Amino acid sequence: MYSKMITSMGCATLLLSALTFIACDAESNTWQAEWVEPEPPCRTSSEDNCEYGTLVDDRDGQTYKTVKIRDQWWMKENLRFRYVEPTSTLDSSSFCYNDTLQYCEMDGRLYLWSAAMDSAGVYSDNGKGCGYASECNHADVVRGVCPLGWHLPSKEDWDILMESTGIGSFGGEKLKAVTSWNRNGSSWNLTGTDDYSFSAYPVAPMFYLNGQYDYGRRIYYGNDAVYWSTASKDSLNSIALILRSGDHHVSFGVYGFAKINATPVRCLKD
């Protein structure tokens, strides 16, 4: 069992930052990129022509499915590596939902941004010192918590994925798995078409609320997928890619997701 009580860290600010992922600047709420011809979908309900591979993490022997989307090789599963470097207030920096190993096996681990970046410098120095209250934005590739030969996506890496799939601000269902998504009463069938076999599925983040970490927000289980990037929006928030159920939108680059929260990681091949 992890010790999750936090000492004096400016709770009012953190409460606001935990909600930042549903706050939006109306003047900049679209994802921007130069237009390129998108890659045709490689997967339909009746055919699958995607290019697949496997990744074995030599740190713990776990195997992951991978998929090629244009020139990028992505993990098509969430990382499950047990990164347990402590923070100044916690005895670990990655977690299983509800402290239950079964959720780690199904959904991958939930990582603080400091863990995703390997702030302790266990595996590389490019993300060293990047954690809560630090505004790191690296030009270099950041391995972070990822296996050797893979790295935590930068904002530019996510941009390329958006360009390659032609998603822009809309079309998020193209990245979503075809199962597990709630519809939230929507008349649209936005559970996912998974056109490129990225297979994003919803995993409830671990939020810092009212002075402690909260696994109890089951409302988010089945509703959201949030993935870290190496980019900072500011000292308290990272730029994150967010997919939501019942919604075409891909929220990215506009929304800040609080670095003190914990959420899954997808890695990209170097």
C-alpha positions as a LaTeX table, in Angstrom:
\begin{tabular}{lrrr}
\hline
Residue & $x$ (\AA) & $y$ (\AA) & $z$ (\AA) \\
\hline
Met1 & 0.00 & 0.00 & 0.00 \\
Tyr2 & 1.40 & 3.36 & $-0.94$ \\
Ser3 & 1.53 & 6.37 & 1.32 \\
Lys4 & $-0.44$ & 9.00 & $-0.60$ \\
Met5 & $-0.96$ & 11.86 & 1.83 \\
Ile6 & 0.68 & 15.07 & 0.61 \\
Thr7 & 2.18 & 17.71 & 2.84 \\
Ser8 & 1.97 & 21.48 & 2.17 \\
Met9 & 1.92 & 21.83 & $-1.65$ \\
Gly10 & $-0.55$ & 24.64 & $-2.27$ \\
Cys11 & $-3.82$ & 22.69 & $-2.32$ \\
Ala12 & $-5.97$ & 25.44 & $-3.83$ \\
Thr13 & $-3.66$ & 25.73 & $-6.82$ \\
Leu14 & $-3.47$ & 21.97 & $-7.21$ \\
Leu15 & $-7.23$ & 21.60 & $-7.09$ \\
Leu16 & $-7.52$ & 24.05 & $-9.94$ \\
Ser17 & $-4.75$ & 22.36 & $-11.89$ \\
Ala18 & $-6.47$ & 18.98 & $-11.47$ \\
Leu19 & $-9.45$ & 20.44 & $-13.30$ \\
Thr20 & $-7.42$ & 22.13 & $-16.01$ \\
Phe21 & $-8.00$ & 19.24 & $-18.36$ \\
Ile22 & $-11.62$ & 20.33 & $-18.80$ \\
Ala23 & $-10.82$ & 24.03 & $-19.05$ \\
Cys24 & $-10.23$ & 25.56 & $-22.44$ \\
Asp25 & $-9.18$ & 28.80 & $-24.04$ \\
Ala26 & $-11.95$ & 29.39 & $-26.58$ \\
Glu27 & $-9.63$ & 31.35 & $-28.86$ \\
Ser28 & $-7.14$ & 28.50 & $-29.22$ \\
Asn29 & $-9.23$ & 25.36 & $-28.88$ \\
Thr30 & $-8.19$ & 23.78 & $-32.15$ \\
Trp31 & $-5.23$ & 21.62 & $-32.89$ \\
Gln32 & $-3.01$ & 23.29 & $-35.48$ \\
Ala33 & $-0.64$ & 21.67 & $-37.95$ \\
Glu34 & 0.37 & 22.00 & $-41.56$ \\
Trp35 & $-1.85$ & 19.94 & $-43.82$ \\
Val36 & $-0.34$ & 16.75 & $-45.17$ \\
Glu37 & $-2.11$ & 13.96 & $-47.00$ \\
Pro38 & $-3.20$ & 11.50 & $-44.28$ \\
Glu39 & $-2.28$ & 7.85 & $-44.35$ \\
Pro40 & $-5.21$ & 5.72 & $-45.52$ \\
Pro41 & $-6.75$ & 3.64 & $-42.70$ \\
Cys42 & $-5.13$ & 0.22 & $-42.45$ \\
Arg43 & $-7.98$ & $-1.36$ & $-40.51$ \\
Thr44 & $-11.72$ & $-1.73$ & $-41.10$ \\
Ser45 & $-14.43$ & $-3.84$ & $-39.51$ \\
Ser46 & $-13.74$ & $-6.57$ & $-42.07$ \\
Glu47 & $-10.03$ & $-6.18$ & $-42.93$ \\
Asp48 & $-6.76$ & $-5.56$ & $-41.11$ \\
Asn49 & $-3.72$ & $-4.54$ & $-43.14$ \\
Cys50 & $-1.82$ & $-2.74$ & $-40.41$ \\
Glu51 & 1.86 & $-3.50$ & $-39.84$ \\
Tyr52 & 2.46 & $-4.98$ & $-36.40$ \\
Gly53 & 5.46 & $-5.84$ & $-34.27$ \\
Thr54 & 6.40 & $-6.71$ & $-30.71$ \\
Leu55 & 8.52 & $-5.01$ & $-28.10$ \\
Val56 & 10.17 & $-6.85$ & $-25.22$ \\
Asp57 & 11.17 & $-4.65$ & $-22.30$ \\
Asp58 & 14.51 & $-6.07$ & $-21.14$ \\
Arg59 & 14.02 & $-4.54$ & $-17.67$ \\
Asp60 & 11.18 & $-6.88$ & $-16.68$ \\
Gly61 & 10.65 & $-9.15$ & $-19.69$ \\
Gln62 & 7.17 & $-7.84$ & $-20.48$ \\
Thr63 & 6.05 & $-7.97$ & $-24.11$ \\
Tyr64 & 3.98 & $-5.31$ & $-25.86$ \\
Lys65 & 2.19 & $-5.19$ & $-29.20$ \\
Thr66 & 3.33 & $-2.38$ & $-31.51$ \\
Val67 & 1.91 & $-0.84$ & $-34.68$ \\
Lys68 & 3.41 & 1.25 & $-37.49$ \\
Ile69 & 1.52 & 4.41 & $-38.47$ \\
Arg70 & 3.25 & 6.02 & $-41.45$ \\
Asp71 & 6.88 & 6.28 & $-40.28$ \\
Gln72 & 6.22 & 5.95 & $-36.55$ \\
Trp73 & 6.22 & 2.77 & $-34.50$ \\
Trp74 & 3.89 & 3.10 & $-31.49$ \\
Met75 & 3.13 & 0.85 & $-28.57$ \\
Lys76 & $-0.52$ & $-0.17$ & $-29.00$ \\
Glu77 & $-0.73$ & $-0.99$ & $-25.29$ \\
Asn78 & $-0.14$ & 1.13 & $-22.21$ \\
Leu79 & 3.18 & 0.72 & $-20.42$ \\
Arg80 & 3.15 & $-1.60$ & $-17.39$ \\
Phe81 & 6.71 & $-1.08$ & $-16.13$ \\
Arg82 & 6.91 & $-0.70$ & $-12.35$ \\
Tyr83 & 8.73 & 2.61 & $-11.84$ \\
Val84 & 8.77 & 3.14 & $-8.09$ \\
Glu85 & 11.23 & 5.99 & $-7.57$ \\
Pro86 & 9.88 & 8.03 & $-4.63$ \\
Thr87 & 9.05 & 11.72 & $-4.73$ \\
Ser88 & 9.56 & 14.15 & $-1.85$ \\
Thr89 & 6.13 & 13.24 & $-0.49$ \\
Leu90 & 5.32 & 9.79 & $-1.93$ \\
Asp91 & 6.99 & 6.40 & $-1.64$ \\
Ser92 & 6.33 & 5.68 & $-5.33$ \\
Ser93 & 5.63 & 7.63 & $-8.51$ \\
Ser94 & 3.67 & 5.03 & $-10.50$ \\
Phe95 & 0.57 & 3.19 & $-9.40$ \\
Cys96 & $-2.08$ & 0.59 & $-10.15$ \\
Tyr97 & $-5.64$ & 1.89 & $-10.25$ \\
Asn98 & $-7.25$ & 1.39 & $-6.84$ \\
Asp99 & $-3.97$ & $-0.18$ & $-5.65$ \\
Thr100 & $-5.04$ & $-3.38$ & $-7.44$ \\
Leu101 & $-2.51$ & $-5.30$ & $-9.55$ \\
Gln102 & $-5.26$ & $-6.54$ & $-11.84$ \\
Tyr103 & $-5.75$ & $-3.01$ & $-13.18$ \\
Cys104 & $-2.04$ & $-2.68$ & $-13.98$ \\
Glu105 & $-2.21$ & $-5.89$ & $-15.97$ \\
Met106 & $-5.30$ & $-4.73$ & $-17.89$ \\
Asp107 & $-4.71$ & $-0.99$ & $-18.24$ \\
Gly108 & $-1.02$ & $-0.38$ & $-17.58$ \\
Arg109 & 0.36 & 1.68 & $-14.73$ \\
Leu110 & $-0.55$ & 5.27 & $-13.89$ \\
Tyr111 & 2.53 & 7.53 & $-13.89$ \\
Leu112 & 3.13 & 10.94 & $-12.42$ \\
Trp113 & 4.67 & 13.22 & $-15.04$ \\
Ser114 & 7.95 & 13.06 & $-13.08$ \\
Ala115 & 7.91 & 9.26 & $-13.44$ \\
Ala116 & 7.01 & 9.42 & $-17.14$ \\
Met117 & 9.98 & 11.76 & $-17.65$ \\
Asp118 & 12.31 & 9.63 & $-15.43$ \\
Ser119 & 12.98 & 12.69 & $-13.30$ \\
Ala120 & 15.30 & 10.65 & $-11.09$ \\
Gly121 & 17.58 & 9.98 & $-14.08$ \\
Val122 & 17.55 & 6.20 & $-13.65$ \\
Tyr123 & 17.61 & 5.39 & $-17.38$ \\
Ser124 & 18.79 & 8.61 & $-19.04$ \\
Asp125 & 19.63 & 12.20 & $-18.22$ \\
Asn126 & 17.38 & 14.00 & $-20.73$ \\
Gly127 & 14.40 & 14.11 & $-18.39$ \\
Lys128 & 16.37 & 14.39 & $-15.17$ \\
Gly129 & 14.90 & 16.93 & $-12.76$ \\
Cys130 & 11.67 & 17.29 & $-14.76$ \\
Gly131 & 8.75 & 16.94 & $-12.41$ \\
Tyr132 & 6.15 & 18.88 & $-10.50$ \\
Ala133 & 6.76 & 22.66 & $-10.53$ \\
Ser134 & 9.51 & 22.40 & $-13.18$ \\
Glu135 & 8.93 & 23.79 & $-16.65$ \\
Cys136 & 11.01 & 21.42 & $-18.77$ \\
Asn137 & 10.78 & 21.53 & $-22.56$ \\
His138 & 13.47 & 19.42 & $-24.18$ \\
Ala139 & 14.66 & 19.61 & $-27.76$ \\
Asp140 & 16.27 & 16.19 & $-27.33$ \\
Val141 & 14.50 & 12.85 & $-27.33$ \\
Val142 & 13.53 & 11.93 & $-23.77$ \\
Arg143 & 13.58 & 8.20 & $-23.06$ \\
Gly144 & 11.82 & 8.74 & $-19.76$ \\
Val145 & 10.26 & 5.60 & $-18.29$ \\
Cys146 & 10.18 & 3.85 & $-21.69$ \\
Pro147 & 12.15 & 0.72 & $-22.68$ \\
Leu148 & 15.56 & 1.05 & $-24.29$ \\
Gly149 & 15.22 & 2.22 & $-27.90$ \\
Trp150 & 11.87 & 3.87 & $-27.21$ \\
His151 & 10.93 & 7.27 & $-25.81$ \\
Leu152 & 8.16 & 9.36 & $-24.27$ \\
Pro153 & 6.40 & 11.24 & $-27.10$ \\
Ser154 & 7.13 & 14.92 & $-27.54$ \\
Lys155 & 4.46 & 17.36 & $-28.65$ \\
Glu156 & 5.97 & 17.11 & $-32.14$ \\
Asp157 & 5.64 & 13.31 & $-32.06$ \\
Trp158 & 1.94 & 13.59 & $-31.26$ \\
Asp159 & 1.63 & 16.27 & $-33.98$ \\
Ile160 & 3.00 & 13.81 & $-36.53$ \\
Leu161 & 0.50 & 11.15 & $-35.44$ \\
Met162 & $-2.33$ & 13.66 & $-35.83$ \\
Glu163 & $-1.07$ & 14.64 & $-39.28$ \\
Ser164 & $-0.54$ & 11.04 & $-40.38$ \\
Thr165 & $-4.10$ & 10.07 & $-39.46$ \\
Gly166 & $-5.68$ & 13.33 & $-40.65$ \\
Ile167 & $-7.41$ & 13.80 & $-37.32$ \\
Gly168 & $-6.75$ & 17.44 & $-36.48$ \\
Ser169 & $-9.17$ & 18.64 & $-33.81$ \\
Phe170 & $-11.78$ & 16.05 & $-34.79$ \\
Gly171 & $-11.91$ & 12.37 & $-35.62$ \\
Gly172 & $-10.66$ & 11.09 & $-32.28$ \\
Glu173 & $-12.66$ & 7.90 & $-32.75$ \\
Lys174 & $-10.05$ & 6.86 & $-35.35$ \\
Leu175 & $-7.57$ & 6.30 & $-32.51$ \\
Lys176 & $-10.04$ & 4.79 & $-30.05$ \\
Ala177 & $-10.43$ & 1.08 & $-29.43$ \\
Val178 & $-13.76$ & $-0.32$ & $-30.61$ \\
Thr179 & $-14.72$ & $-1.47$ & $-27.10$ \\
Ser180 & $-14.70$ & $-0.13$ & $-23.53$ \\
Trp181 & $-15.81$ & 3.46 & $-24.24$ \\
Asn182 & $-18.94$ & 4.82 & $-22.57$ \\
Arg183 & $-21.38$ & 6.72 & $-24.75$ \\
Asn184 & $-22.53$ & 9.22 & $-22.08$ \\
Gly185 & $-26.00$ & 9.30 & $-23.57$ \\
Ser186 & $-24.68$ & 10.46 & $-26.92$ \\
Ser187 & $-26.64$ & 9.50 & $-30.01$ \\
Trp188 & $-23.34$ & 9.23 & $-31.88$ \\
Asn189 & $-21.54$ & 5.93 & $-31.92$ \\
Leu190 & $-18.14$ & 7.29 & $-30.89$ \\
Thr191 & $-16.83$ & 4.25 & $-29.07$ \\
Gly192 & $-14.05$ & 4.02 & $-31.62$ \\
Thr193 & $-13.31$ & 2.81 & $-35.13$ \\
Asp194 & $-9.60$ & 2.20 & $-34.44$ \\
Asp195 & $-8.71$ & 2.86 & $-38.09$ \\
Tyr196 & $-4.94$ & 2.67 & $-37.44$ \\
Ser197 & $-4.96$ & 0.07 & $-34.65$ \\
Phe198 & $-3.61$ & 2.56 & $-32.11$ \\
Ser199 & $-6.28$ & 1.11 & $-29.80$ \\
Ala200 & $-6.60$ & 3.90 & $-27.24$ \\
Tyr201 & $-8.91$ & 2.75 & $-24.47$ \\
Pro202 & $-10.20$ & 4.72 & $-21.49$ \\
Val203 & $-8.34$ & 4.52 & $-18.19$ \\
Ala204 & $-9.33$ & 6.59 & $-15.17$ \\
Pro205 & $-6.48$ & 8.93 & $-14.15$ \\
Met206 & $-5.46$ & 9.23 & $-10.51$ \\
Phe207 & $-6.29$ & 12.79 & $-9.45$ \\
Tyr208 & $-4.82$ & 14.84 & $-6.63$ \\
Leu209 & $-7.82$ & 16.32 & $-4.83$ \\
Asn210 & $-8.40$ & 17.79 & $-1.39$ \\
Gly211 & $-4.88$ & 17.07 & $-0.21$ \\
Gln212 & $-4.69$ & 13.43 & $-1.28$ \\
Tyr213 & $-4.80$ & 11.14 & $-4.29$ \\
Asp214 & $-8.22$ & 9.93 & $-5.30$ \\
Tyr215 & $-8.94$ & 6.66 & $-7.10$ \\
Gly216 & $-12.65$ & 6.99 & $-6.42$ \\
Arg217 & $-13.61$ & 8.97 & $-9.53$ \\
Arg218 & $-15.18$ & 6.02 & $-11.32$ \\
Ile219 & $-17.10$ & 8.50 & $-13.46$ \\
Tyr220 & $-13.90$ & 8.80 & $-15.50$ \\
Tyr221 & $-13.50$ & 5.05 & $-15.93$ \\
Gly222 & $-14.68$ & 4.38 & $-19.45$ \\
Asn223 & $-14.77$ & 8.06 & $-20.36$ \\
Asp224 & $-11.24$ & 9.38 & $-20.93$ \\
Ala225 & $-7.83$ & 8.45 & $-22.23$ \\
Val226 & $-5.00$ & 10.81 & $-21.31$ \\
Tyr227 & $-1.42$ & 10.36 & $-22.50$ \\
Trp228 & 1.61 & 12.33 & $-21.33$ \\
Ser229 & 3.97 & 14.24 & $-23.59$ \\
Thr230 & 7.41 & 15.61 & $-22.71$ \\
Ala231 & 6.19 & 19.21 & $-23.12$ \\
Ser232 & 5.22 & 21.57 & $-20.33$ \\
Lys233 & 2.28 & 23.94 & $-20.67$ \\
Asp234 & 3.57 & 25.63 & $-17.54$ \\
Ser235 & 5.31 & 24.58 & $-14.32$ \\
Leu236 & 2.22 & 22.75 & $-13.00$ \\
Asn237 & 0.78 & 21.26 & $-16.19$ \\
Ser238 & 2.02 & 19.11 & $-19.03$ \\
Ile239 & 0.65 & 19.21 & $-22.55$ \\
Ala240 & $-1.31$ & 15.99 & $-22.87$ \\
Leu241 & $-3.32$ & 14.23 & $-25.54$ \\
Ile242 & $-6.89$ & 13.66 & $-24.34$ \\
Leu243 & $-9.60$ & 11.54 & $-25.94$ \\
Arg244 & $-13.11$ & 11.60 & $-24.48$ \\
Ser245 & $-16.11$ & 9.32 & $-24.93$ \\
Gly246 & $-19.09$ & 10.58 & $-26.89$ \\
Asp247 & $-16.89$ & 13.24 & $-28.51$ \\
His248 & $-15.14$ & 13.64 & $-31.85$ \\
His249 & $-12.63$ & 16.07 & $-30.38$ \\
Val250 & $-8.95$ & 15.42 & $-29.79$ \\
Ser251 & $-7.86$ & 17.77 & $-27.04$ \\
Phe252 & $-4.17$ & 18.40 & $-27.34$ \\
Gly253 & $-1.81$ & 21.30 & $-26.89$ \\
Val254 & $-4.59$ & 23.49 & $-25.56$ \\
Tyr255 & $-5.47$ & 21.61 & $-22.43$ \\
Gly256 & $-3.02$ & 21.31 & $-19.58$ \\
Phe257 & $-3.11$ & 18.15 & $-17.50$ \\
Ala258 & $-1.75$ & 18.59 & $-13.99$ \\
Lys259 & 1.69 & 17.00 & $-13.56$ \\
Ile260 & 0.79 & 15.92 & $-10.06$ \\
Asn261 & $-1.94$ & 13.62 & $-11.44$ \\
Ala262 & $-1.10$ & 10.13 & $-12.71$ \\
Thr263 & $-2.08$ & 8.70 & $-16.07$ \\
Pro264 & $-0.89$ & 6.06 & $-18.60$ \\
Val265 & 2.11 & 6.21 & $-20.95$ \\
Arg266 & 2.44 & 5.17 & $-24.59$ \\
Cys267 & 5.99 & 4.95 & $-25.93$ \\
Leu268 & 7.32 & 5.62 & $-29.42$ \\
Lys269 & 10.27 & 3.95 & $-31.11$ \\
Asp270 & 13.42 & 6.08 & $-31.51$ \\
\hline
\end{tabular}
